[in-house]
């Protein structure tokens, strides 16, 4: 298990092993999602990576914001 220490400037360096396994690059943008007492860190996908993600989705019974309370 890789660990890191929070600096006095509230920064954390991601261990090399994790960066290499995940193929993360410098300059890549991440989102922080609170989960209980921890945080899930996920890379923000590029727009091109999202193309076709909903292909074949069932659009019947689709609810939009106006259908909600």
C-alpha positions in Angstrom: 0.0 0.0 0.0 1.4 3.4 -1.0 1.2 6.3 1.4 1.8 10.1 1.2 2.0 12.9 3.8 0.1 16.1 3.7 2.5 19.1 3.5 2.2 22.3 5.4 0.8 23.8 2.2 -1.9 21.1 2.2 -0.4 19.3 -0.8 0.0 15.6 -1.4 2.3 14.0 -3.9 0.8 10.9 -5.5 3.2 8.0 -5.2 5.0 7.0 -8.4 3.6 3.4 -8.2 0.0 4.7 -8.2 0.7 7.3 -11.0 2.2 4.6 -13.2 -0.5 2.0 -12.6 -3.2 4.6 -13.4 -1.3 6.2 -16.3 -1.7 9.6 -14.7 0.2 12.5 -16.2 1.3 15.9 -14.9 -1.2 18.6 -15.6 -4.1 16.2 -15.5 -7.2 17.5 -13.8 -8.8 15.5 -10.9 -12.1 15.6 -9.0 -12.3 15.0 -5.2 -15.5 13.1 -4.1 -16.1 13.0 -0.3 -16.8 9.4 0.8 -17.5 9.0 4.6 -14.2 9.8 6.3 -12.2 9.6 3.1 -12.1 11.0 -0.4 -12.3 9.4 -3.8 -9.9 11.0 -6.3 -10.8 10.5 -10.0 -9.3 12.0 -13.1 -11.7 14.3 -15.0 -12.2 12.6 -18.4 -11.5 14.5 -21.7 -14.5 15.4 -23.8 -13.3 13.0 -26.5 -13.3 10.1 -24.0 -17.1 10.7 -23.4 -18.1 10.5 -27.1 -20.5 7.6 -27.5 -20.8 6.7 -23.8 -24.6 6.6 -23.9 -24.9 4.9 -27.3 -27.7 2.3 -27.2 -29.2 3.8 -24.0 -32.9 3.2 -23.5 -34.5 6.6 -23.8 -38.1 5.4 -23.0 -39.5 6.7 -19.7 -36.8 9.4 -19.6 -37.3 11.8 -16.7 -36.0 15.4 -17.0 -35.8 18.0 -14.3 -39.3 19.2 -14.8 -40.7 15.7 -13.9 -39.2 16.0 -10.4 -40.7 17.4 -7.2 
